[in-house]
Structure formats: C-alpha cells, structure tokens
Amino acid sequence: MEKFKLSELLEYQTAYTQILDYECELETILAIKKDENWPLRRQMSAAWLKGLSDEYKINLNSKESATKKSNRLREEGNVFYCSKSPSKTENMFKAGQQYTLAIFAAAPYTEALALAFANRAMVLQELGYYRQAYDDCICALETNQYPMRLIHKIKIRQAFCVYYLQDAKKLELHLTELEKCGLNESYKQRVDELQKGLSSIANEIIKETQDNDKEDMSLTETTELVDSKDATRGRYVVAKRDIKSGEIIFHERISAFVPVEGTQICQQCGSVFIIPIPCHACNGKVIYCSLKCREDQAKVHQNECVGYCLGLFEQIGISHLALRILLEEFPQISPILAHESDIKNVWKELTTETSHLNTKTEVNYVKSLRLVSHFQKMSLSNKIWFAVIADLLAVYLKEYTPFFHNTSKSKIKQSDWESLISALILRHIGQSISNAHTCSSIAPTCYDIRSSTVKYGFLLLPNMWTKPFHLRQGMLHVLGEVGEVSAANIPYLSMLNHACNPTIRPRFSGRNFSALADRDIEEGDEIYNCYTLTYRNSMSVVRRDLLKEMYHFNCECVHCQQSDPDAAYLEYHLYKCQNPKCGEKFVPTPDKEDLHITLHWWNRSEDDETGLRDGIICSICSTKQNIEWYFRFKSLLQHSNSKENRLELLKLYDKADGILLGFHSLKLQMASDLVNLLIECYKGSVETTDLEFCRFVNILKFAMSVTADKWGQQSLEYVAIMSVLWDLIAMNKYQCTQLELNDMVKALDVVDEECRLLFMNYYKDYIYNKQINMEK
C-alpha cells in the first residue's frame, strides 16, 4: 500500500463508493460510512498512512549520522567565527549560516543541537539580534544536553541579551544564577558591568494599550454586513460612513493559514524575514521566528507534526488549510458541544444560522462555519473525492495525533466524533475552495524562500546589512520580487462581493489583514474585493470562466456590463502595423484556444520555436509583423558586459518603442529586462557611461509608470520596482521632488510591517537627509 500515490489511492476508493447525492456534508460522510466498502476503504487509508510512516523511518538519519553532520557544520561555522580576516562582520553572518544549518541537521535532545544553538546565539548577540540570541540560549538549555562545564557562558550571554533588551526583571534573574557559578576574574568583571547596568534600566513590559484596542474597534465600525437573503447576491458589506482613498476600511486577524509550496515563514505569525527556530520532531519542516510563536502554535502543531514528517500535507493541497482551520478554531466550541449526544443535533447547532451557537459572534469559529462552501453545487464525484480525503484526515488524527483524546469526556460516541470531524473538514474544504485567500508579500531576489535545503534565512546573508533590519546602501533592490507566501482563511474579507475593479487594496502582514480604500467610498456604497485578476490584467472571458467554475456566478459588475469590457486590458497589447501601406494601430486577434499565448507570444516556450517565430499578424491588413528585433534583444541580454552590446540593446528598445504603443506589456517586459541589466552591471562593477545611465533611469521610470497604471501605485508590484529607484537616490545617482518621494512612501501602505520597516530604515539612513539638504 505504501507504494500508492495519494491520487491512486483516492481514485481506487472513490471508484467503489456508491452513495446518493446529498446537500449536507454530514449526511455525505454518514452515507459513505454506510457503504459496504467503507471498512475496506478505512483499512486502505490506515495502511497507506502506515506506509508513509514506515518509509519515513527508513529514510530517517540515525542520531549518529545527524550528530556527525551537525558537528561538521558547526565546526565550519567556528572557522568563520575565529577568522582573522578584515571582514569580521561578514564572517559573523557566514558563521551564523553554518550554525543554523547545524541546528537543522542535528537530532533532537543532543549535545550537537545544544552547541549549535549556543554558537548561533553567540553570533546573533554580536550582530545585534538580542531577542533571537536569547531564544537560542533557551533552546540550547532545553535539550538538557548542554555541557555543564560551559553553563556560565550561556548564562552570561542571556544576561547581556536581556540587558540590551532593557528587561531588568530577567537580568536580575540571570545575575542571581551567575552568582551560583564559579567564575574566573574575567567573568566576574563582566557580571559587575551587568550589575551596574541593572540599576540603570527599567523593566519595560510591552503590552497592547487600550487605545490600540479602541482603534481596531473603530476601524471595524466603518463597515456593515448586510444579508440580502438573495441567492445571487447573498451577504455583502457596505460603508457606514464616507471613506477616503487610502484609508483603512477594516482590520482582520487571519484565523488560519498554511504556507504555499513550502515557503519559509513562521507558522504562527506568518513572518517572512526571520532567523528560524525549527521543530526537530518533524525534521525542521516547520519553523518559527521565536519561542513565543512556537509556544503559541504548540496545540496546533502537536496534531500536524507527524503529518509533516510523513509528507502528508504537501499531497493534499487546499485540504491542508481546511484541516488547519479545524485545528486552530474547533477548540473554541468543543466545550459548548459537550452536553450533546446526538451528532445530527450537534451538526444543526454548528451549521444553522439561527442556532444558539451562531449568535455568539465573539467566537471566531462561528464566522468560519458560516462561510459559503457551494457544496450543494459540487458534482457527486467531487463530493465523494473530498469526502474520502476528509475521512483519510480523520484516520490520521485518530491514529497519529492526540486530537481525539479529550473527546472521551463528552456524551458523543467516538465513532460519531470521527464522523463529525470528517464532516467539518469536508465543509472547510468546500469553503476553502470558494473563500481561501492567497497572501502575497515582497520577497528577496537573492534568497529562495521556498528552498527545502537552504533555510538559514534572508537576515543572515552577508554583505547585506549594517545592523539588524538596516540594509546597506545600494542593496534595497534585493526586495524586488512579489510572491505568494500563504493560503489563508479570512472570514470577514470573504463577505465582500466580487467586482473586476475592486474598491479595496489588500495588505497582508503576517497574521493580520487590512483592507485599504482604493478610492473614495461614499456612505452606503458596497465595498468590493476582486476574486480574480482585475479588468486591467485579464480578459473578461478568462475572468468569467474562472468565476463560473470556482464561485458559480456570472459577473455583472460595471466593467463586465460595458459594451467593450476588454478595452482597458487590450490597451497593453496595442501595436503599430509595420506595413507602410497600413501603419494602423491594431490588437492581435486573440486565439480562442489560448488567449494568453496569442497576446503574450513572447512568453512561448523556446522549445516551441516555430510558434514563437510565428509572432503576430496585423488584424487590419493581415501583414505578418517582423519580430526579429525581439530575438536579437533577448540574445544581447546574455552578453551585456560589452558597452557596444548595451548600446545596441537601447537602440532595439527605441525601435520597439515605435512598434509597441503606449504602456505595452512587451515594452514593460523589455524595460524590466533592462532594469535588471542595470542591477547586474552595478553588482558586477561594470562601468556604464552617463548616456547609458540616463537612458536606464528613464526606462526604469517608464516601467514604474506602467506598473502603477496596471496594478496601482499602492501595490506590491510597484513597491518592488520602486526599490531600484530608491537605491539610485541613496547613491546620489538620481534626484526626485519631495512630492514624488511622498507618493513613493505612501505606496508602502500596502506592504507588511516587517518589509515596511526595512524600507523606512533605508529611507531614514540614506534618503531623508539627502532630500532635506537638496531642498536647502
């Protein structure tokens, strides 16, 4: 059984499942359990999971080999740490990388792990990451394997960290511990220094103020949820007062999320820029940014740890988010269900809008349970497929986790608990298909946050930082990528109806979501989200098909009701015919088989050389257009060290300017290629002439203008390319007006807090004072 792929297992199980088409998730699960093949199917699921477990145990490194690898990596870190080379700071970063790899390589509860954490704490303290260093000290001690002969070293490191963190209470504790250690004169002097420091600092307890709580409340009061009782319109959100463009409409805490494609983010708070603390029980497949986040996530992770070990979640797609919703939120209501014994009454309480439970709006899980799932509109085959996955996950929870341990105290039978949990997972699968949100973030171009092997984190890259969260001059451009980092359940956001020109701009910041007004909104106006690409970034037929398939409705928004709903999008695909007898503006006639390839012909695979060179034909005179200039352009990009080649690239760009009209998508692609060329020249210390540089800057500004037109100035896409211009300003290569600068700072409203911190630190370090001096 272990040789079966999950898809093969599910295909076999669903093929032999015969049930009626029910509109309720619980009825579907109960019907499947009554099917005569259900006992065999359960056995197959259990056997398949056991096969994963057996395979994991076979592939698991022995403690001896893990220790050997960890010690080797730690010793490599020691070489960097002890190096006498002038670049001491950069060696600290390299040492930190090796120590982090040693942490990931070590087996749990070993001396190798303790020493790796202790050594990384040493580096992090020197680099100024005091909170992270303090956590590492605790991690080293948690192993119970840290050598007692060295205990004074780690205790004094803890003391120094909390001194710099201005935590007098912890400092006093660690100084008391150090008094019990036999210290030499050198260490006694350091303790004396800390004793003096203790009297000069106050213990600062960071806590949320009542004012902040009131601010969040007032933000949610700007909107009102309306239930139209209409099957087509359903529930929707309107403004309770006038809202200005750029104003935050509402905040919402993300109730549950899972990383996309193994993205390296903290599984509790969603932070991207972290120094990772891995869970060793699942071989570091789950990471955290701090011990606090690890502790806060513990009750959830105890039910997922084995699943990560087995590689289960990477095979079940959106169903992992459904499981995470259950694990995060079900504990909120389980005590409420303890008095019930009839599973159908429980289900009615959970899913009926008029039930007592659904009046408890303070319970977050209620909001999730009320989300639309479109389960009734699923095909029977899809219902069975997802029901079998839900049942498989119930088997996993029963056999490999403590999830069901507390259910024995309730009046509900164990078998009914399993049915109930399967039905809830099935409900959340349907809801996630229709309501899950993809959270995007600015990501570094120089570090792969999806790597499964390199996990030391962006913050430990050398030649990048002057101090924690302060990039070096000329390095902001590394924050030039936009990527999806997680899939999330955000119930209130899901209440917003769709429009192809949304009224909100989303901001995802770790576990927090904010909706910003894209334009002025009047009191009583409905507030819209966009479930697809906007009208400026996609054809109406593409949006229509996706909305019909995924969300089961036809879009009737303002733009879709226009006589030419694709006019704005096709403006980015406008050509001038090269036939001198024609010379007209035209848009290529889209191929109904593949609209995207027709309009974005340059993105064809290089293997499809014939199709690629077919290029485009004027839709007015039917003349085939010459596109050899494009192939020459792509070829020269590979040989850009030559000044002559760069000048030819600029000439080809000028040639394209007469063919690709306005804010053409291909012209934006070429501009982006030339901006990247400028970055590579800078990184490779390739000198460019003043003429070249002036042209590159103009091309960069064009790319920024197109990006603002397509995605908006308050967009991650705009911020990513804006980072290059900020580098030029910081290096005195470009001057802009204060108004331009203010607009760019305003664009940062849509980025997450940690990324905004990097940008604003850079602004204060290298741009603000220059701008003040220039205006004087």
N, C-alpha and C positions, 0 to 999 in steps of 0.2 A: 504493500500500500504506500510505503514511503516514496516510491518512485513516481507516483502520480503527481502531475501538476495540479494545482488547485482547480484550474479551469476544467481539467479532465474529470476530476472528482465530482465537481458540480454538474457537469454535463451528464454524467452517469446517474447521479442521484435524481436530477430533475426529470430525466427521461422516464424514470419508473415511478413518478409521483403523479397520481391522478386525483384531483380534487375539483370541487365546484369553484366558480369564480365569486369570491366573497369581496365585500367592500370594506371589511374591517380587518385590521392586522391580527388581532387576537383570534378571530374566527378562522383566519387563514392558517395560523400556527396550529390551532387545535385540530383543524381538518387534516393537516399534514401528519399530525401525531396519530390520528385515527387510521391513516393509510396503512395497508397491510405490510408495505415495505419499510415502514418507519423504523422498526427495531434494527433491520439490516443497515439502514442508512445511518443510524446513530453509531452502530459498530464501525462502519466505514469512516465516519468523521473522527471517532476516537482513535482508530488505527492510523489514520493519516496524520493526526497530530502527534501520535507516539512516534511515527516515522520521522517527523521533523525533529522531535526531541532526541531520538537515537542518533540521527545524523549530526546534530549539534554536538552531542557528547563525543562522537568520534573525531570531529574536527577541532574540538576544544584543545588548545595548547595545554600541556602539562604545566603544573606550577613551576617545575624546574626550568623548563624552556622559557616560560614567561619571565621568570626571575632573571635568567641569563640575558635575555633581550633587554629588559628594563635596565639592568645594571650597565650594560654596554652603552645604551643611550644616555644614561645619567653620566657615565664617565666621559662621553663625548661632550656633554654639557660642561663638565668640570674643566675640560681643556679650554673651552671658550672663556669660562669664568676666570680662570687663572692666567689667561693670556696677557702678556706684557705689551701687546701691540698698542699703538696710539689710539685706535678706535675702540676705547674701552666700552662706551655706551652701546655701540653696535654689537660688540661681543656679548654684552649682557642680554640683548634680545636673542641672539643666536643660542646662548646658553638656555634661556627661557624656553625656546622652541624645543630643544633636545630634552629638557626636563619634563616638558608637557608630553612629548612622545613617550618618555619613560613612564609617566603616570598612566597613559593609556595602555602601555604594553604590560604593566605589572599585574600580577594576580592579586585579588583582594586579600586583605589582612596579612600582608607580608612585609618584611623589613624593606624589601626593594621599593614597595609602594610608599612606605613611610619616608624613606630617604629621598625619593623623587619629589614628593610633596614638600618636604623640608627644604630641599635645594631650590625648588621653584619659588618658595616663599622668600628665600634669601635674595634671589634675583628681583622679584617683584617689589620687595622693600626698597632695593637700590633704585629701581626705576620709578618709584613713587606710587605704585599701586598698593596702598597700605591696606585697604579693606580686603582685596583679593589675597594679599600676602597673609593677613591674619586668618582668613578662611583656610588657606593651605596649611598653616600651622595646626589648626584644629583637625584637618583631615589626616595629617601625619600622626597625630596623637590618637585619633580614632581607631587606627589599625591595631593598637596595643602591641605594636612591634617596633616602635621607635626605641633605639638603644638608650638605656637609662644613663649611660655614661655621657650622653650628649644632651640630656634633657634641659640643662641650664641654657644651652644655645637657643633652643626653640622657645623657651620661656622668655628670655630677654628679647628675642625677636618679636614675640607677641606684645611685650611691654612697649617697645619702640613704636610698633604699628598703632596701638591704641593711643599713644602719646600724640602722634601726628594726626590721628583721627579725633583728638580732643575729647576722649572718653575717660574722664577721671575715675569713674567707678571701676572700670575694667583695669585701668592702670594700677589702681590701689590693690586690686586682687592679685595681679601678676607680680607686683613688688613683694607682696606678702609671701607668695610662692617662692620667689627667688631668695628670700631670707632663709629659707629652709635648705637651700642648695649650698654645697661647699664651693665657694667661688674664689678664684685667684684675684690678685690685686687689680688686674686689668678689668675684669668683670665687675669687681666691687666699685671701681671708679664709674663705670657706665651706669650701675644701679644708683649711685649717688647723683649722677646727672638727671636720671629719671625722677628721683625723689624731689629734686629741686623743681623739675618740670611739673610734678603733681600739684604743687602749691600754686602754680601759675595758670592752671587751666580749670575751667568749669565743666562739669559734666553736662553735655548738651544732648538732650533726648529729642530726637527728630520724630515728630508726630503730625498728623494732619490736623489742621486747625478747623474750628467750627466755621470760620469764614469760607474756607475752601469747600466745605460740605454745602454751605448755602449757595455757593457759586454753581456747583454741579446741579443743585435742585432748580435754580433759576433757569439754567440752560435747557433742562428738560421741559420747563413750563412754557417754552416758546412754541411748542407744537401740541397738537391734539390728535388722538387716534379716533377715527370715525368708522363705524361699522355700517356700511350701506345696506347690508342684508341682500345685496345684489350679487348673483352668482358670478357675473362677469367682473364687476369692479371690486367686490369684497371689501376688506378693511383698507383704509388709506389714511394718510397723515396730512394735516393742513396746518398752516401757520396761525398762531393765536394773536400775533401782532405783526407789524411791519418788521422785516428783517433786512438789514443792509448787506450788500455784496461783501463777501469775505468774513462776515460774522459767523461765529459758531452757532449752528442751529440746535444741536444736541450732542451730548456725550453719551457713550455707552460702553460698559465694560464687556469685553468679549467673553462669553460664558465658557466656551471651549474651543480649542484649536489643535491642529496637528501640523507638523512640518510638511512641506511639499518636497517630494523627491529627496528625502534625507537631508534637507537644509540644516546647517549647523546653527540652531537657535536654542535659547534657553526654553525648556519645555514648560516652564511655569509662567514666566513673564514675557516671553517672546523676543527678548533682546537678541540682536544680531552681532553687535560688536562686543564680544565677551572673551574672557580668559576662562576656558572651560573647566568645569569640575564634572568628570564623567561618573556615571553609575557603573561600577565594576561588575555588578551582578549580571548585567546584560552586555558586558564587553564594550562599554563606552558608547553604545548606540544611542543612549540618551545623555544629554549634557545639560548642565545648569550654569548660571552665571554667578551663583553664590550659594552658600549653605542655607540661607533663609529660603531661597527658591526651592532648593532640594527638599527642605523640611515641609514647605507648603504643598508640594506636589506628592509627598510620600504616600498618602492614602490612595491617590490615583495610580501612581506608578507601581504600587505593590500588586496591582491587578493587570499591569501591562508588561512588567519586567520580563517574564518568561516569554511572552509573545514577541518581544523584541529579540530575545535570544534565538527563537525559532525562525525568525524572519517572516512571521505570520502577517504582520501589518502591511508590509510592502507589497503583499499579494492581494489585499482585499480592497484597495483603493478607497473610495469615499466611505466605505463601511467602517473604516477606522475612525473617522470623525464621528459617525453615529455611535460607536462604542464609547468614544471619549466623552460625548455629551452625556451618556448614561452614567459613566463613572464619575464625572465631575458633579452632576446635578441630582442624580437619583437619591443620594443620601439625605438631601434636604426634605424629602417627603416620605421616606421609608417609615419613620415613626408614626406618621399620620395613618398609614395603612395597617398598622399592627393589629387593630381591633377587628379588621375584616377577615372573613374566612372564605367567602365566595369570590373566585377570581373574576367572574363577569361583573360583579358589583364594583370590584376594585377598578376594572378597566373603565367602567362607566364613570366612576369618580374621577379618573385620570383624564378622560377624553371629552366629557360632556361640558360644554361651556357654562351651563347653569349649575354645575355641581358646586358643593361647598368648597372643595379644593381650589376651583378656578376663581373663587372670589378673593383668594389670598394672593393679591398682586405683588406682595413683597417677596414671594417665593419665586426665584428666577426660573426654576424648572417649569413653572406654570406657563411662562411666556414661550418656552421652547415647545412644550406639549401642544400649544395652540397653533403652531405654525402649520401652514398648508403643506400637505405631502403629495397630493394628486394620486394617492394610492388607488382611488376608485377608477382613475383613468389609465392605470397601467394595464398592459396586456397580461393575460393569465400566466403566460410563460415567464414574464419578468417578475411577477409576484412570487411565483414558485422559486425562481432563481435567488431572489433576495431573501426569501424566507428560509431557504436552505443555508445561506450564508449566516443569517441571524441565528439559526439553530446551531450551526457549527461554532459560533462565538459563545453561545450558551454552554456548549460542551467544554470549550476552552476555559471559561470562567469556573465551571464546576470542577474540572479535573486539575487545573494548574494554578488556581488563584484562591485566595481566602474570601472571595466576593460573597459566596453564599453562607459563610459561617454564621452570620448573625440572624439569618432568616429562620433558623430553627426555633427562635423565641416567639415567632408570630403564629397566628392561627392558620395561616395559609400552608397547605401541604407543600413539600419540597418539589414535587413534580409540577405543581401549579406555579410555584415561583419560577421554575425554569421556563415554563410557557409564557408567563408574564414578561420576564426579561427578554425572551426571544421576540415577543410581540413589540416591546418598546424599542428594541434595536431595529426591528423591521420598520417601525414608524419613523425612527430617526434617519434611517437610510433614505426613505422616501422624502422626508423633509430636507435632508442634506442635498439631494439631487436638485431640488427646487429652490432651496434657500441658502445653501452654503456660499460664503463669500471668500474670494481669493484675496489675501492680503499681500500687497506689494511693498517693496522697500528699495531704497538706494543701496546698492551693493558695491563692494570694491572690485575693480577690474584686475587687480594684482593678486587676488586671493580667491580661490574657488570655495565658496561657502557650501557647495554641495559635495565636496570631496569626501570619500569614505575612508581615505587613508591619511590625509594631512589635516589634522584637527587642532593645531596649536592656536589658531585664531588670528584675525587681522591685527589685533592690538600688539602682537609680538613680532610683527615684521620689522626687520632692521632698516636703517636708512629712511625712516618714515616719520619719526616722532621727535619732538623736542622735549616733551613731558607728557604725562597722561592726557589723552584726548586733545592734544595740540599737534597738528601736522606741521611738518617742515615747510618752509617757503617753497612754493612751486610744486607741491605734492597734492593739492586738493583735487586735481583732475582724476586721481585714482578712484574717487567716488563718482564714477561716470557710468554706472550700469544700473539698470532697473530690472528687478527680478521678483518673481513670486516666491514668497517665503513660507506661507502657511495657508491652510484652508480653515475657515472659522465659522462658528455659529454665533450670529449677532441678531437676536430676535427682533428688537425694535427697528433696526435698519431694514429687516425683511418685510416690515409693514409698508414700506414705501413702494408705490406702484412704479411701473416702468415708463420711461419716455426716452426716445432716442437723443434728446437734448436735455439731459438731467439738470435739475436745479441745485444739486449738491456736488461738492468736491470732497471725496473721501480722504480722511487721514487715518492711517493705521499706525499706531505707535505701541509696539509690543502688545500688551493685552488691553489696550484702550483704543476705542474708535471715536472719531469726531466727524460730524458732518458740517462742512463749511458751505455757506451760501455761494453759489456760482454767480449769482446776480441778485439784484434787489427783488425781494419777495413781499408781496402785499398781504395784509391780514386776510385770512380766508382762502388764500391760494393753496392749491395742493402742492406738496413737495414730492419731487420725483427722483428716483435713482435710475441708473441705466444698467440693465442686466446683460447687455452685450457691448460690443464696440459702439461708439457713438455714430451719429449720422455723418460726421466728418471723416470717419475712419473705416467705413464699411458700406457695402451696397445694401439697399433696402431688402432685396430678395434674400441675401445672406442672413440678415437680422430676422426677417420674417420666418424663414425656415427654422432657425435656431429657437426662436421664441415659441413656435408652434410645437416643436419636438420636445423641448425641455420644460416649457411652462404652460403649454396647452392654451394659448390665446393668440389672437391676431392683434397686432399693434395698431392702434388708432390715434397715435399721438399727432401733434401738429405737423411734424415733418413728414410723417408717413401719409398724411392726408393731402399733401401738396401734389400739384399736377406732375412735377418732376422731383421726386423725393431724393434722387441721387445727384442733383445738380452740384451741391457743395462738395461731395466726395469726388466727383469727376473733374472738378477744377484742379485737383492734384495730379491729373493724368492728361493734361492738355498739351498737344503738340502743334508745331507749325509744319505743314507739309513741305518737304524739300524739293518737290517738283515745281520748277519756276513758273510753269503754266497754271499751277494751282495756288500754292502758297497760303492756303486757308488754314485756319485753326481747326483741329479735329481731336476727337477722343476715339481711340481704337474701339471697334465694335466688340464688346465682350463675348467670349465664347461661353455659351450657356452651360457647357460641360464643366468649365473651370474658370470662373470669373477672375479669380485672383491671379492665375498664371497669365491670362491674357493681359491684364493691366500691369502686372509686375513681371514681365517677361524676363527681366534681367536676373530674377531670382531662380530661374530654372536651374536644375542640376547640370553641372559641367558634363556629366555623362550624356545628357540629352543635347548634344552639340547641334544636331540638326534642328530641333525645336527651338533652341536658344538663338540660332542664327536666322531662323525664320523672321524673328523680330516683329515688326508691326507694319500694317498696311493702312494707308490713308483711307478713312471711311467715306471720303468725298469723291476722290478721283481714282481710288484703288491702286495708287502707286506704292510699290514696296519701298520702305524707307531705308536709307543707308545707316547702318549702326556699327560699322567697323571702328569708328572713333571710340565707341564704348569699350570694345575689346582691347584696343590699344591702351586706353586709360587703365583698365584692370591689369594689363601686363606691366605697365610702367610703375604701378604701385609696388610691385615686388622688387624694384631696382631704384629706390628713391634716394640713395646716398649721393647720386650724381646730380650736380646742380643743373646740368642740361636736361636731365630727365624730369626734374621737378618743374622746370620752366615749361617743358612740353606738356606736363600734366595740367598746368594752369591754362595753357593755350587750348587744350582739349576741353577743359571746363568752360572756357569762354565760348568755344564752338557749340557746346551743348546748351549754353545759355540762349542761343538763337533758335534752338530747336525745342527745348523743354521750356514751356511757357509758365510764367507765374511761379507759384510755390509747388512746382512739380515734384512728385515723390522720388523720382530717379535723381533729380537735381539735389534733393536733400540727402540721398544716399551718397552721391559723389562728394557733396560738401562734407559729410561726416567722415568719409574716407580721407579727405584732405586734412581735416582737423586731427584725425588720428595720426596722419603722417607728420603733422607739426609736432605732436606729442612725442613720436618716436625720434624725430630729429633732436628734440630737446633732451630726451633720455640718453641718446647716443652721442651727445655733444657735437652734433653735426651743425656747422655754421650755416645760417641762411642769410641771404642778402636782405637789405632793408626793403627792396622791392618785393621780394618773396614774402617777407614777414607781413608787410602791409596788405598784400593780397590775401594771405592766410587769415588775417584778422577780419577782413571784410567777408570772407567766406564763412568764418565762424559766426559772425553776426547775422548773416543770411540764414544759417542753419538754426540759430536761436529764434529768428523771426518766424520761420516755417513751423518750428516746433510749437511756438506759442499759438500759432494760428490753428494747428491741428489738434493739440492737446490742451491748450490754455497755458497762460503764464504761471498759474498756480497748478503745476503738475510735476510729478516726479521726472518725467521726460525732460522738461525744461530745466529743472534743477541740475540734472545730470550733465547736460551740455553747458550750463551756466558755470559749472565748476572750472572749466577750462579758462573762461574769461576772467574769473577771479584770480587764477594763477597769473595771468598776464598783468592784471592790475597790481598784484602783490609784488611782481618782479619789475615794476616800472616800465612795462612794455606797452601799456595801454592806459589811457585816462578816460574816465566817463564822468558825466554830470552827477550831482548828488541825487537828482530826480531818478536817473537810471538806476543808481545804486539802491535807492529806497525801494524801487519796484522789484529789484532782484532779492532784497532782504525779505520783502513781503511774500515772494514766491516760496520762501522756506516754511510758510504756514502749513503746507501740506506734507512736510516730511516728519518722520518720527522724531521723538525728543532726543535720542542719542545721536542721530545724524545731524539734527539741527545744532546740537552742542558743538560738533566738530566744525560745522560751517561758521558758526558765530565766534568760536575761539579763533578760527583762521581770520575772520573779518577783523576782530579786535587786535590780533597780533600783527597783521601785515597790511590792512587796507584802511581802517578807520583813521589812523593818524596821518597817513598819506593824503587822504581826502581832505582832512582839516587843513593841512599845510598847503595843499594846492589851492584851496579857496581863499587862503590868506594872501 
